[in-house]
Structure formats: C-alpha cells, structure tokens
C-alpha cells in the first residue's frame, strides 16, 4: 500500500531545491476538482503547492503539460499566469507563485477584463512559432472530422447512465429527448456544410497556443483590479476556433453576447485567414455548447458522483447547467 501523501514533505523538497527556508505552514485550499492545492508559507513568502491528478485510467501528464506552458509564457514575457518555480515529477508536485486575489464572477466582468483576457491570449500567440516543443491540448482537434468525433465520444458515453435515482432518470430522459436528437441534426448539418473539407487538416500556421480550459472561472482579480489566469494542465496547441468558443461558453461564466463579440473582434484578426476562422467559429459553436452540456452530465456516468459538500455541484444543479447549455446550442444552431 502506498504511503499517504504528505504535502509538508513535498513542499520541503521543493523549497530546498530553491535554497529557501522550510515551510512554517502548509494550508489546504479549496478549488481544483482533479488536483490538490496548498498555500505554503516560507519565511516572509507565500507559494502555491500543486499536486496533479494521475490514475491508470487517466495517465495524462498534467504536471508536464502545465509546466511547459508556464515556462513558455515566461519566455515570451507574459506575466499574466503564475511563475513556475520548482517541480518534482516523482510526487507529481510543483511549487508556483502564489497569487493573491478573489474569484471573478460573471456579473463583475467588464469590457476591460475581456480586453485583458484577449491580450493574454494574443500575447502567447504572437511568438507561437517558437512554441514547437508544446504538445497538443487534451482533445486537440485539427479537422472538422476530429471535432465531430470528439463530441460523438462524449454523447456516446451518456448512453451508459443508469436510472439510480429520480435525478438520474431525469438526466436519462433529457439525453434521449434533447441531446441525442439535437446531436443527430447538428452532426448532419456540419458534415453537409463542411463537404469535401470535412477531413482537411488545419495548417500549423493557423493553429494557436491555447490555455485550453480558458475563461474567467480560471482567473483571480488582484487588489489593484488586474486579472491573473490559472490552471493550464491541458494547455498546448489547438484550433483557435475551439479555444475562442470555449472561452465564451464556460458553463460557470457564460459571457453575454456583447462581451463575446468584443473578445472575438479583438482576437480573430490576429490569426491567418481570419474569415475562415470566423466561419469555423459560427459552424462549431453549437457543437461545443453541446459538448459542455455533456460535460455537465459527467457526474451521472458509472464510476462518477456528485459532491454532497457543494450544492452548486449537485446532480440537480448540473442537470440544470446541461439544460442551459443545450438551449444555448439550439439558439446558435442555424439549420440549412
């Protein structure tokens, strides 16, 4: 049996590698659904200790992915994300800059915040030719066919939901009456519109460096009002259309249309073939809104569950989110 993880010992190893005093305090923090985080006090300084999730069924190298991305941001002089300080692959831990700030609620998001997020995205892409060592993001898609295949996988998984409770039964009915018929129509429409370009691979120069899980849900507002962005364990290369759509459609921070338009207008012109990118965003937006509906239903899948400690993540709350995202997809969908 493996020994229990000791965050104080892990912090000690990382602090020692930086020739810093030992930790006087290691305090667990709320947050990550997959990863664990602690605030580490060392002398007069604070750090963030982050332990990255890994399992035999999900062996993705989250530590390696985030570390490479954070290093790249520093190389291109982007300071909007935490500074990477030390890592230990054996414990899957990293010591990062601790950012003092408060979560950003969607009701507090200003046009200035949207401009700041767009500038962060553009800055990381201004020198993307130097980011060749970065890996593709988790679920990277470089053709319309691959976008469809990714969402098909998510929709297919939902068929395994069992009616273990009234809420599970409601979720099952929602999938059968809403998700599946909509997916059938949407899949047919996108294939028809894409035509012969369905399997065309997006040229490397039209791809982007993507934070992946990018949105105001992964940001903190500092005391001076500026934003810093967090959580890049899936970051890397992707289709900019997917990144831009997801930024505006995070279920916890749905951007109003006028703010989404500001983000698109600031970012799209900076990429090659902006009209092609704009067309791809219009085509794929309902697809990724449907994807988020599926993600909201993950807790209903066999082997998954909902936390009893957070009512905002309860089964009924997630089913409501899925309904909202499905409706959003239906509004975006423009049948031929």
N, C-alpha and C positions, 0 to 999 in steps of 0.2 A: 504494500500500500504506500502511495506517495505521501510524504510529509506535508502537513498543511502549509499553505503559502504564508510567509512572514513578510509583510510589507516593510517593516522596520529594517529587517536584514537586507532586503533588496535595495532599499534606499541607502543603506550604509555602503554597500558595494559600489553603487553609482556615485555617491558623494566622494568616496575615497578615490575613485578614478579621476575625479576632477580636483583632487587635493583640497577638498573642502572639509570643514568640521562635520562631525557626526550629527545625526538628526536629534534635535531636542524634542520634537513632536511629530507624529505621523497620524494625520486625521483623515478618516474616510470621508469621501464626498459623495453626494447623490449624483445621479446622472446616468452615465452610459448603460445602455441596455445589454451590450455584449461585454464591454471592457470595464475594468475597475479602476478607480482613480482615488488618490490621496493627496492632501496638502502636506508638504514636508517642510518643517522649519529647521534651518541650519544656520546657526549664528543669527545675524540680522536679516537673512534672506529667506525667501519662500520659493519652493519649487513644486511642480506637479509630478507625482509619480503615477505612471500609467501602466497597467498590466493588460496585455492584449489577449483577447479570446482566441483559443485554438481547440479543436477537437478532431478526432479521427474522421468524423463525418463532414467537418468543415475545416480543412487544414490550410486555409489561406494565410499567407504571411502578412498579417495586418501590421505588425511592427516594422517589417522591412519596407512595406509599401508607404506607410506614413513617414518613416524616417527619410527615405529617398526623396519624397515630395518636399518635406520641410527643408532639407538641405538644398534642394533645387531653388526653392523660394528665396533662401538667403543668398544664393549665388547670383540671382537676378535682382537683388536689392529690394525684395518685397518683405516688409516688416509687419504685415497685417496678420500673420499667424505666429504661433509660439516658436521661440527659438529652440531647436533640438540641442540638448546638452550632453547627454550620455545615454548609452543603451547597453543592455545585456541580453543577448539572444537566448541564453540558457534559461533565463527566468521569464522571457518574453516581456521585459520591462524597459521603459525609457524614462529618463528624467527630462522634463521640459520646463521652459519658462512658465511661471505661474502668472496668469493674467487675472488681475483684479477687475471685476465687472459684474454686471447684472444681466440676466437673460433679456432678450429683446422680444417684446410682444408685438404681434402684427398691428395692433391698434396704435403703437408708438412709432411705427416705421414711417420715415419721412422721405421726400424725394431725395434729400441729401444722403440718406442711408442707402437708397437704391443706387445713386451715383457712386458711392463708396464701394459697394459690392461689385458694381460693373468695373470700376477702376482696378480692383483687386484681381478680377478675372482677366482683364486686358493686360495687366502688368505681367502676370505669369505666362501670358501667351505672346508677349512682344518679342521674347527671345526663345520661343519654343523650339527653334532649330537646334538649340543646344541641349534639349531635354531628351535626347535619343536614348539615354540609359533608363528612363522611366518605363515601367510596364504599362500595359493597358489597364484601364479601370476594371473593377469587378463587373461582369456582364457588359463589357465593351461591345459596341455594335458599329460595324463599318459598312453595312449594306442595309437596304430596306428589308431584305430577306432575314437578316440576323436580328433586326429589331422585332419583326413579327415572331420569329422563333423564340425569342426571349420571353415575350408576353404569352405566347402559346404554352410554354412550360409552366408559367405561373397559373394560368387559367386551368390547365390540366390538373395541377396539384389539388385544386379546390374540390375535385370530384371525390377525394378521399375523406372529406369531412363526414363524421358520423353524427347522428342526432342524439347526442349525450345529454342535452338539456333543451329547454324551451328556446333559449337564445341560439344554440347550435341549430335547432330545427328552423328557426327564422333565418339564420345565415344560409342554410341549405336552400331554402325557398327563394331567397334573394338571388343566389347564384343561378339557380335554374330559371327563374323568371326574368332576370335582368342581365346578369353578367354574361351568360352563355349566348343568348340571342344577340346581344349587342356585339359581342366578340365575333360572332359569325358574320354579321353585316359589316363590321369595321374591317375585318381581315379581307373580305371580298372586295370592299371598296379600295383599300390601299393597294392591293395587288392589281386591280384594274387600272388605277391611276398611274402606278409605277411602270406597268407594262414591261417593256424589254429591259428597263434599267433596274428591275427588281433585285438582281444579283450583282449589280455593278458595285465594285469596291470603292469606297471613298478614298481619293488620293491622299497620301500622307500630308501634303501641304495644306489640305483642307480640314485636317483633324485638329483637335485642340488638346491642350493640357487642362485636365479637368479635376477640380477638387472632389468630384463625384457627389457625395452627399452634401451638396452646397445649398445653403439657404439661411435665412435669419434664425432658424431653430438652432443652428450651429454657430452662433455669434454671441459676443458679450459686449455690452456698452460700458466703456470705461468712464471714469469720473469726469473727464473732460468732454464726454459726449461722443467720442470717436468709437468706431467698431473694430473689434478683432475677431478673426474667424478661426474655428476649431474643427478637429475631427476629420482627418484625411486618410484613414486607414484603407480606403478603397480608391484613392486618387491615382491618376495616371492619364493615359491617352484615351480619347473617346471622340465621338461625333459631337461637335458643338451644338447641334440641334437638340440632342438629348440633354446636355448639360443645361442649356438655356430653358428648355421646357420644365425640367425638374426644379430649377431654381424658383420658378413662378408657381409651382404646384405642390409644394410640400404640404401635406395634409394639416400639419400643425401651424403653418404660417402661409396660408393661401394669399397670394398677392392680388389686390384689386386690379382690375384691367388697366387703369391708368398708370399704375406703378409698373406693371409687367411691360407695358408699352415703352416706358422710359428705359427699362433695362434692355429691351430688345433694340431700341433705336440707338443706344449708346454702344452696344457690343457688335451687332451684326455687321455694320460697315467695315469693321476692322479685320474681317476674315476674307480670304479669297472667295470669289463667286458669291457675293452677298445675296443676290436674288435667288440663286439656287438654295442657299441656306434658309432664306425666308420661306421659300416654297416647302422645303422639307419640314420646317417647324410647323407650318399650317397642316401638313399632311399627318405628322406624327403626334401632334399634341393630344388628340383624344386617345391615342394608343397608350401614351404614358400616364394620362389621367386614369385610364382603366387599370394600368399597372399598379398605381397607388391604391386603387380600390382593392385589388388583390392582396397587396402587402398588408393593408389594414385588417384583412381576414386571416393572416398567418396564424394567429393565436388559436384559431379553431381547428387547425390541422392536427392530425395524430402526432403525439410527442411534444406538442406545444401547449402553452397555457397562458392565462392572463393573470397579472399580479393582483392580489387582493389588497395590497398596500396602497395602490394608486387607482382611485375611482376613474381617473381620466383615461386609464388604460384597461378598463374593464371590458368584458365581452360586449356588452350593450353599447358602450362608448365607441368601440372600434367598429361595430356594425353600423353605427350612425355615420362615422367617418367614411366608411366604404360607400354608403348611400350617397353622401355628399360628393365624393369623387366620381362615382358613376354618373350622377346628374351633371356634373361639370363636363365629363366626357361627352355626354349626349348633347349638351349645348354646343360644344366645339365641333361635333361631327356634322359634316355637310354632305349628305348623300348626293350622288350624281343624278 
